[in-house]
Structures are given as structure tokens and as C-alpha cells.
Amino acid sequence: MYKKILMAVLLLASTSGANAAVINFSFTPSDANLFNINLPTPTNTLSAATFTLNVAGDFNFSSEHLTYNVEGLFNGIVLDNNTGNDAFNFGNGDDPISSNAPSPIVTSFAIIPQITWLQIISDGIINLTFTTTRFVDCCSGPDVNHLSGSFQTRSILVSSPSIFAIFVLAFLGVIFRKVTKQKITH
């Protein structure tokens, strides 16, 4: 029993813990209604991705909203008073920002399922597009005052030294077992 506990502890200690990859993006405030960016990214992961979105602008009616598209595989409409057409929840039923002035930055996050995330990153680039409706127009400043976010993934990785340690522990376990059996039979 103690051998198994010792082996489990040593095995856990030999693995490198959770590894996080974060890919950030941001756009300069603008009157443009189309924001497009290609982000280089690793082509493999062992987890889903958390997509964080920070936005501020003139989104005070349901006709003033922001559409997001991640390579046609993960898309929707935010800040349009409809929680059924996107994976984000900015609170209050995804209500539009209730002001005709530039809004404060609001933040929400959505989970991109692992199978979809693997398709998105398969070519090593994330093509990310945001489009605002033509009604987004505020005061004399930019229509979109802030647009930024990130993609974050987590995976458990085993490093090469950890694999070596596992083999050494297994070898020592076999030797210990043989020595123990010989002592019992004598």
C-alpha cells in the first residue's frame, strides 16, 4: 500500500503542472465598422478555450450591436438585448448599454469547445472579425472606444525529464518488488 502511495506522489511531483497559453488582441478606437486580425497561435491544445471580450462604445439600442466571428466556427451578436444569439453574457440579459454617450468598458467571457478550438487553430492562425451595425455612432468620438480581449487555454503537459523520472520510478519499483519477494520466500 505504501509503495503505491509513494509511486503516486512521485509521479505527480514529476509532471509539470497546468500550462496556460494566452493570446491577447486589441484594436485602436475607430469609426470603422469592421475590425479584422489574424493571430498566430500554436496548432494543438488539450482543452477548450476561454474567449474574453472587453468592449466600449455606443451600443444603446438593439439595432446598435457588435457581431463577432472566429473563422466562421464561433460567432454571434453581443450587446443587442438578446442572450440567445451568442455565447457571451454581459449581464442584465445582455442588455445594450443604456446611454447615448461612450460607455464604460464591459467584459464577459465565453467558452469555445475543444473540438471547435482545434479546428480554429489547425492552420496556426486565428482569423478574428468584429463588425458593428451602421447605427453605432456616438458623439464626436470614435464609435468603438475600446475593443480587446484574449483567448486562453489550459493543458497538462508532461515534460521530457518527467517521462525519464517515470521510467526510473517504474524500474525501481520492479527491483523493489523482486527484492521484497526474495525476502518473503527465504
C-alpha positions as CSV (number, residue, x, y, z in Angstrom):
1,M,0.0,0.0,0.0
2,Y,2.8,2.4,1.0
3,K,4.6,1.7,-2.3
4,K,1.6,2.7,-4.3
5,I,1.1,5.9,-2.4
6,L,4.8,6.7,-2.8
7,M,4.7,6.0,-6.5
8,A,1.6,8.2,-7.0
9,V,3.2,11.1,-5.1
10,L,6.5,10.8,-7.0
11,L,4.6,10.6,-10.3
12,L,2.5,13.7,-9.5
13,A,5.7,15.5,-8.5
14,S,7.4,14.6,-11.7
15,T,4.8,16.1,-14.0
16,S,4.8,19.7,-14.9
17,G,1.5,21.3,-13.7
18,A,-1.0,23.2,-15.7
19,N,0.3,25.2,-18.6
20,A,-1.6,28.2,-19.8
21,A,-1.4,29.8,-23.2
22,V,-2.9,33.3,-23.5
23,I,-3.3,35.1,-26.9
24,N,-4.3,38.7,-26.5
25,F,-5.8,41.1,-29.1
26,S,-6.8,44.7,-29.2
27,F,-7.9,47.3,-31.7
28,T,-7.4,51.1,-31.8
29,P,-10.6,53.1,-31.1
30,S,-12.1,53.8,-34.5
31,D,-15.1,54.9,-36.5
32,A,-14.6,51.8,-38.7
33,N,-17.3,49.2,-38.6
34,L,-15.0,46.3,-39.4
35,F,-12.1,45.0,-37.3
36,N,-10.1,42.1,-38.5
37,I,-7.0,40.5,-37.1
38,N,-5.0,37.3,-37.7
39,L,-3.4,36.0,-34.5
40,P,-0.5,33.4,-34.7
41,T,-1.2,30.5,-32.4
42,P,0.0,27.0,-31.5
43,T,-1.7,24.3,-33.5
44,N,-2.6,22.0,-30.7
45,T,-4.2,22.1,-27.3
46,L,-5.7,19.7,-24.8
47,S,-8.5,22.0,-23.6
48,A,-11.3,24.3,-24.6
49,A,-10.5,28.0,-24.9
50,T,-11.9,30.8,-22.8
51,F,-12.6,33.8,-25.1
52,T,-12.7,37.1,-23.1
53,L,-14.1,40.2,-24.7
54,N,-13.8,43.8,-23.5
55,V,-15.8,46.4,-25.3
56,A,-17.0,50.0,-25.0
57,G,-18.9,52.2,-27.5
58,D,-22.3,53.4,-28.5
59,F,-24.5,50.3,-28.1
60,N,-27.6,51.9,-26.6
61,F,-30.3,50.2,-28.8
62,S,-30.9,46.7,-30.0
63,S,-30.0,47.9,-33.5
64,E,-26.6,49.0,-32.3
65,H,-24.6,45.9,-31.7
66,L,-21.4,44.1,-32.4
67,T,-21.0,40.9,-34.4
68,Y,-18.1,38.6,-33.7
69,N,-16.8,35.8,-35.9
70,V,-13.9,33.4,-35.2
71,E,-13.2,31.7,-38.6
72,G,-16.9,31.1,-39.1
73,L,-16.8,28.4,-36.4
74,F,-17.7,30.5,-33.4
75,N,-19.8,33.6,-33.9
76,G,-22.7,35.6,-32.6
77,I,-24.0,39.1,-31.8
78,V,-23.3,40.9,-28.5
79,L,-24.9,43.9,-26.7
80,D,-28.2,43.5,-28.6
81,N,-30.6,42.6,-25.7
82,N,-30.7,39.0,-26.9
83,T,-28.9,36.3,-24.9
84,G,-29.9,33.6,-27.4
85,N,-27.7,34.6,-30.3
86,D,-24.2,34.4,-28.7
87,A,-22.2,32.6,-26.0
88,F,-21.4,35.8,-24.0
89,N,-23.3,37.3,-21.1
90,F,-22.6,40.9,-20.3
91,G,-25.2,40.8,-17.5
92,N,-28.8,42.2,-17.4
93,G,-29.9,39.8,-20.1
94,D,-27.1,41.0,-22.4
95,D,-28.8,44.4,-22.5
96,P,-27.4,47.2,-24.6
97,I,-25.5,49.9,-22.8
98,S,-28.2,52.4,-21.7
99,S,-26.6,55.6,-22.7
100,N,-26.0,57.7,-25.8
101,A,-22.5,58.6,-24.6
102,P,-19.5,56.4,-24.9
103,S,-20.0,53.5,-22.4
104,P,-17.6,52.2,-19.8
105,I,-15.7,49.1,-20.8
106,V,-17.8,45.9,-20.2
107,T,-16.3,42.5,-20.0
108,S,-17.6,39.0,-20.5
109,F,-16.2,35.6,-21.5
110,A,-17.4,32.6,-23.4
111,I,-16.1,29.0,-23.7
112,I,-15.1,27.7,-27.1
113,P,-15.5,23.9,-27.0
114,Q,-12.2,22.0,-27.5
115,I,-13.4,20.4,-30.8
116,T,-14.2,23.8,-32.3
117,W,-11.0,25.4,-30.9
118,L,-8.9,22.7,-32.5
119,Q,-10.5,23.5,-35.9
120,I,-9.9,27.2,-35.4
121,I,-6.2,26.8,-34.6
122,S,-5.5,24.0,-37.0
123,D,-3.8,26.3,-39.6
124,G,-1.8,28.2,-36.9
125,I,-3.7,31.4,-37.3
126,I,-6.9,32.7,-35.7
127,N,-8.9,34.9,-38.0
128,L,-11.0,37.2,-35.8
129,T,-13.5,39.7,-37.2
130,F,-15.8,42.2,-35.4
131,T,-18.5,44.1,-37.3
132,T,-20.6,46.9,-35.9
133,T,-24.0,47.9,-37.2
134,R,-24.2,51.1,-39.1
135,F,-26.2,52.7,-36.3
136,V,-23.3,52.6,-33.9
137,D,-22.3,56.3,-33.9
138,C,-21.6,58.3,-30.8
139,C,-21.0,61.9,-30.3
140,S,-17.9,63.2,-31.9
141,G,-15.6,60.4,-30.8
142,P,-14.9,57.0,-32.2
143,D,-17.9,54.7,-32.4
144,V,-16.0,51.9,-30.7
145,N,-14.0,53.3,-27.8
146,H,-12.4,50.0,-26.7
147,L,-12.2,46.6,-28.2
148,S,-9.9,44.0,-26.8
149,G,-9.8,40.5,-25.4
150,S,-7.9,37.2,-25.2
151,F,-8.1,33.5,-25.8
152,Q,-6.8,31.3,-23.0
153,T,-6.3,27.6,-23.0
154,R,-5.0,25.2,-20.3
155,S,-3.4,21.8,-20.7
156,I,-1.5,19.4,-18.5
157,L,1.9,18.7,-20.1
158,V,4.4,16.1,-19.2
159,S,8.0,17.2,-19.8
160,S,10.8,15.0,-21.1
161,P,12.6,14.9,-17.6
162,S,9.3,13.9,-16.1
163,I,9.0,11.0,-18.6
164,F,12.5,9.9,-17.6
165,A,11.6,10.1,-13.9
166,I,8.6,7.9,-14.6
167,F,10.7,5.2,-16.2
168,V,13.3,5.4,-13.3
169,L,10.5,5.0,-10.8
170,A,9.0,2.1,-12.7
171,F,12.4,0.4,-12.8
172,L,13.0,1.0,-9.1
173,G,9.5,-0.4,-8.4
174,V,10.3,-3.6,-10.3
175,I,13.6,-4.1,-8.4
176,F,11.9,-3.3,-5.0
177,R,9.2,-5.9,-5.8
178,K,11.8,-8.6,-6.7
179,V,13.8,-7.9,-3.5
180,T,10.7,-8.0,-1.4
181,K,9.6,-11.3,-2.9
182,Q,13.0,-12.9,-2.3
183,K,13.0,-11.8,1.3
184,I,9.5,-13.4,1.8
185,T,10.5,-16.7,0.2
186,H,13.6,-17.1,2.4
